Amino acid sequence: MADRITSWHPSPSTPHFVPPPGAVDAHCHVFGPMAQFPFSPMAKYLPQDAGPDQLFALRDHLGFARNVIVQPSCHGTDNSATLNAIACSGGKARGVAVVNPTVSEGELAALNEGGIRGIRFNFLKRLVDNAPKNKFLDVAARLPEDWHVVIYFEADLLAELRSFLDAIPVPLVIDHMGRPDVSQGPDGPDLRAFRALLESREDIWFKPTCPDRLDAVKEGGRGDPWDNFADAVAPLLAEYPDRCIWGTDWPHPNMQDEIPDDGHLVDMIPRIAPTEELQRKLLVANPMKLYWPEQCE
């Protein structure tokens, strides 16, 4: 068996920034526990257990009220661990599933009942061997009402994916802004291409997340406190304040170097969303529209 990876900070600091009441960590995960929820035999990494108790303790420590739990690739299309975490949350979590394209309407209805509000398509080649676009479009057309599709890809794939993204018939949420090279700055080619995508339809949302990945020293970035990320991403939120949601990415899947301090990640928020109004949209109003629309005014 491969060595199991611990990818999260053992003692994250208390952030200086205090999230507004009702703030949502809208991108996080759970791993296992493996004894109860085995990992996929196709998984590209094997993490240590990071279950709901740890996630919710971190939520409280960082000052958040709710979580959106995104199915990680290491669990494949078995969403049992994610559904279990949602069930343990006392109504404070919802989720995003990964499904087989042959998923039935009955299975989708059961996921909806369990708190799932979207499905995720992963195009990262280091994590997924094949991504059948035609089958993805079929399942996207059969989603329950008010669901959306979450897409994870790297910037160099955006041009290739444009026709596929245009064909998806439900709202889209782009993980980590499609992983742009933030060292290019706010007007670099990667973020110009991403803006063009946002301009192409009004129902595309994005996550200005993962400075620890996008501005990592090992990737040629500046590392914590991730100044390249702040400089490149703040203008994007100013331009699209009603289409952004934020999350920690805890427990930072497959991060073995430069493991981020989650308190420092939270302290990035006022650097990319400097006003109280923008912070409220990023952390409360926008994620509530996507994941708890029945509770929105």
C-alpha distance (Angstrom), angle and dihedral (degrees) to the residues before:
residue distance angle dihedral
M1 . . .
A2 3.81 . .
D3 3.77 118.4 .
R4 3.79 111.5 -88.1
I5 3.80 114.8 -118.2
T6 3.79 126.5 -130.2
S7 3.79 104.7 -158.1
W8 3.81 104.1 168.6
H9 3.79 134.8 83.0
P10 3.82 112.0 -98.5
S11 3.80 94.7 -142.9
P12 3.82 114.0 16.1
S13 3.77 116.8 -161.1
T14 3.78 124.1 -112.6
P15 3.80 106.0 -100.9
H16 3.78 120.7 -121.5
F17 3.79 89.7 -140.5
V18 3.81 114.2 80.1
P19 3.81 112.0 -150.0
P20 3.80 116.6 -132.3
P21 3.81 118.7 -99.7
G22 3.78 111.7 -76.2
A23 3.81 94.4 22.4
V24 3.81 115.9 169.2
D25 3.81 126.5 -144.6
A26 3.79 91.0 -147.6
H27 3.81 99.5 -175.7
C28 3.79 120.0 46.7
H29 3.79 137.9 116.7
V30 3.79 144.4 -149.5
F31 3.80 126.9 -138.8
G32 3.80 115.5 -150.9
P33 2.96 127.2 -94.9
M34 3.79 78.7 -118.1
A35 3.80 94.5 -144.3
Q36 3.80 89.4 59.8
F37 3.81 101.0 29.0
P38 3.83 111.1 28.0
F39 3.78 119.7 -150.9
S40 3.78 121.8 -111.0
P41 3.81 115.6 -87.5
M42 3.83 85.1 -133.0
A43 3.83 93.5 56.6
K44 3.80 115.3 131.1
Y45 3.81 92.0 -151.2
L46 3.80 135.2 28.2
P47 3.81 113.7 -142.3
Q48 3.75 132.0 -165.1
D49 3.80 114.8 -107.4
A50 3.80 114.3 -75.9
G51 3.77 105.2 172.5
P52 3.80 136.8 177.3
D53 3.81 95.9 -84.0
Q54 3.80 90.5 59.6
L55 3.80 92.2 44.3
F56 3.78 94.9 50.6
A57 3.81 92.4 45.0
L58 3.80 88.2 54.4
R59 3.81 90.5 47.0
D60 3.79 90.2 56.5
H61 3.81 93.4 42.7
L62 3.81 92.1 53.5
G63 3.81 93.8 45.1
F64 3.79 101.4 -110.0
A65 3.80 127.6 139.3
R66 3.82 103.9 -157.3
N67 3.79 143.6 20.5
V68 3.78 136.8 -144.5
I69 3.80 105.6 -153.4
V70 3.79 114.3 -152.9
Q71 3.79 119.1 -157.3
P72 3.84 108.1 -112.5
S73 3.79 121.9 -138.1
C74 3.82 92.1 -116.9
H75 3.83 89.5 71.3
G76 3.81 93.8 48.7
T77 3.81 113.6 -162.6
D78 3.82 95.1 -26.8
N79 3.80 100.9 103.3
S80 3.80 95.0 -179.0
A81 3.82 95.5 113.2
T82 3.80 92.5 48.8
L83 3.82 92.0 46.7
N84 3.79 90.5 48.2
A85 3.80 91.5 53.0
I86 3.79 91.1 49.7
A87 3.81 90.0 49.5
C88 3.81 90.2 51.4
S89 3.81 93.4 50.9
G90 3.79 100.1 79.7
G91 3.79 91.3 -126.1
K92 3.80 93.7 -49.0
A93 3.81 96.5 109.7
R94 3.76 138.9 57.3
G95 3.77 128.4 176.9
V96 3.77 155.0 -143.4
A97 3.81 117.6 -134.1
V98 3.78 136.1 -155.1
V99 3.79 111.2 -139.0
N100 3.76 139.8 -176.1
P101 3.82 109.9 -107.9
T102 3.81 87.9 -120.7
V103 3.81 91.2 61.3
S104 3.80 111.1 141.3
E105 3.79 127.6 -127.2
G106 3.79 87.8 -113.1
E107 3.80 91.5 55.3
L108 3.79 91.1 48.1
A109 3.80 89.7 50.4
A110 3.81 90.1 51.9
L111 3.81 90.6 50.5
N112 3.80 89.4 50.2
E113 3.80 90.2 51.3
G114 3.82 88.4 50.3
G115 3.79 92.5 56.8
I116 3.80 102.2 -93.6
R117 3.81 114.4 144.0
G118 3.80 103.3 173.2
I119 3.79 147.0 11.4
R120 3.78 128.8 -122.3
F121 3.80 128.4 -133.7
N122 3.80 113.0 -162.6
F123 3.81 120.5 -158.7
L124 3.80 99.1 171.5
K125 3.76 103.9 125.8
R126 3.80 93.0 -153.7
L127 3.82 89.0 60.4
V128 3.81 105.7 31.5
D129 3.79 128.5 42.2
N130 3.80 99.8 -159.3
A131 3.79 132.7 13.8
P132 3.85 109.8 -168.9
K133 3.81 103.0 -154.9
N134 3.81 95.9 -171.5
K135 3.80 92.1 53.6
F136 3.80 90.7 45.1
L137 3.80 89.5 56.2
D138 3.79 90.3 51.7
V139 3.78 94.2 54.3
A140 3.82 92.0 42.6
A141 3.80 88.2 59.0
R142 3.82 91.0 55.6
L143 3.80 100.6 50.6
P144 3.80 122.1 128.6
E145 3.79 118.9 -99.2
D146 3.83 116.0 -72.5
W147 3.81 94.1 15.7
H148 3.79 123.2 129.6
V149 3.80 139.4 -164.7
V150 3.81 122.8 -110.4
I151 3.81 114.8 -153.1
Y152 3.81 126.4 -161.4
F153 3.78 117.8 -168.2
E154 3.79 141.6 135.4
A155 3.80 123.0 -106.3
D156 3.79 95.7 -108.3
L157 3.82 89.8 62.2
L158 3.81 97.2 53.4
A159 3.81 97.3 92.6
E160 3.81 90.8 48.4
L161 3.82 91.3 49.1
R162 3.81 98.4 46.5
S163 3.81 97.6 96.2
F164 3.81 90.4 45.9
L165 3.81 92.3 49.5
D166 3.80 90.7 47.6
A167 3.81 90.2 54.6
I168 3.81 97.1 53.4
P169 3.83 104.9 108.2
V170 3.82 98.8 -152.2
P171 3.81 134.0 58.5
L172 3.81 117.0 -69.1
V173 3.78 131.4 -140.0
I174 3.81 115.9 -164.3
D175 3.79 115.0 -147.7
H176 3.80 115.0 -131.4
M177 3.84 91.5 -11.9
G178 3.80 90.0 -74.1
R179 3.81 91.5 -61.9
P180 3.83 100.4 -79.0
D181 3.79 122.5 -167.8
V182 3.80 96.6 -104.4
S183 3.80 91.6 -169.4
Q184 3.83 85.4 75.4
G185 3.80 88.7 68.6
P186 3.81 129.2 -131.4
D187 3.81 93.4 -53.9
G188 3.79 97.7 42.7
P189 3.81 120.3 124.0
D190 3.80 95.3 -98.6
L191 3.80 95.3 55.5
R192 3.82 92.3 39.4
A193 3.80 88.0 57.0
F194 3.79 90.3 46.7
R195 3.80 91.7 51.4
A196 3.80 88.8 52.0
L197 3.80 88.3 55.2
L198 3.81 91.6 50.2
E199 3.79 90.2 49.3
S200 3.81 91.4 51.6
R201 3.81 93.9 71.1
E202 3.79 135.9 8.8
D203 3.80 96.2 -136.9
I204 3.82 98.2 67.2
W205 3.79 115.7 110.6
F206 3.79 126.7 -175.4
K207 3.79 141.7 -159.1
P208 3.83 115.1 -130.4
T209 3.78 89.2 -157.8
C210 3.80 145.3 127.1
P211 3.80 104.9 50.6
D212 3.80 84.5 163.5
R213 3.82 89.3 64.8
L214 3.79 100.9 33.7
D215 3.81 97.1 43.7
A216 3.80 99.6 33.4
V217 3.79 118.9 145.0
K218 3.80 90.8 -130.7
E219 3.83 88.3 57.8
G220 3.79 92.4 51.0
G221 3.80 94.1 -93.7
R222 3.78 130.8 125.1
G223 3.81 99.7 -106.8
D224 3.79 127.4 -145.7
P225 3.07 120.4 23.7
W226 3.83 82.3 33.5
D227 3.80 99.5 -145.4
N228 3.82 93.9 172.0
F229 3.78 89.0 57.7
A230 3.80 94.3 49.0
D231 3.80 92.9 48.3
A232 3.81 94.3 47.6
V233 3.79 100.4 40.7
A234 3.83 105.2 40.3
P235 3.83 93.3 74.5
L236 3.81 90.5 52.2
L237 3.81 92.2 58.5
A238 3.79 91.1 46.2
E239 3.81 89.3 55.0
Y240 3.83 97.0 43.4
P241 3.82 106.2 28.5
D242 3.81 95.1 153.5
R243 3.81 96.2 51.4
C244 3.81 104.7 54.4
I245 3.80 132.4 93.8
W246 3.80 128.6 178.2
G247 3.80 138.2 -143.7
T248 3.79 142.2 168.2
D249 3.83 96.7 -126.4
W250 3.83 86.2 -137.9
P251 3.01 127.3 -159.2
H252 3.82 83.5 30.6
P253 3.81 100.4 -133.3
N254 3.78 115.9 -121.8
M255 3.82 94.1 -6.9
Q256 3.80 106.4 146.2
D257 3.80 100.2 153.2
E258 3.80 126.5 50.6
I259 3.82 92.5 10.4
P260 3.82 103.7 -163.2
D261 3.78 127.9 -121.5
D262 3.81 103.2 -123.3
G263 3.79 90.9 -146.6
H264 3.80 88.6 59.5
L265 3.81 90.2 49.7
V266 3.81 89.9 55.6
D267 3.79 89.6 49.3
M268 3.80 88.0 60.2
I269 3.82 89.4 68.1
P270 3.83 98.5 80.0
R271 3.81 89.6 44.8
I272 3.83 91.4 60.8
A273 3.82 96.8 28.0
P274 3.81 104.9 35.0
T275 3.82 100.8 171.0
E276 3.78 129.0 69.1
E277 3.80 90.1 -125.1
L278 3.80 92.9 54.7
Q279 3.80 91.7 44.4
R280 3.80 90.4 52.8
K281 3.81 91.4 50.3
L282 3.80 93.9 46.1
L283 3.80 96.0 46.0
V284 3.81 106.0 26.9
A285 3.80 120.0 10.6
N286 3.80 99.7 41.5
P287 3.83 99.5 44.9
M288 3.80 90.9 42.9
K289 3.83 89.7 56.6
L290 3.79 90.3 54.2
Y291 3.80 101.6 39.0
W292 3.82 108.1 21.2
P293 3.82 102.5 26.2
E294 3.80 91.4 150.0
Q295 3.82 88.6 64.1
C296 3.80 95.5 50.7
E297 3.76 120.3 100.3
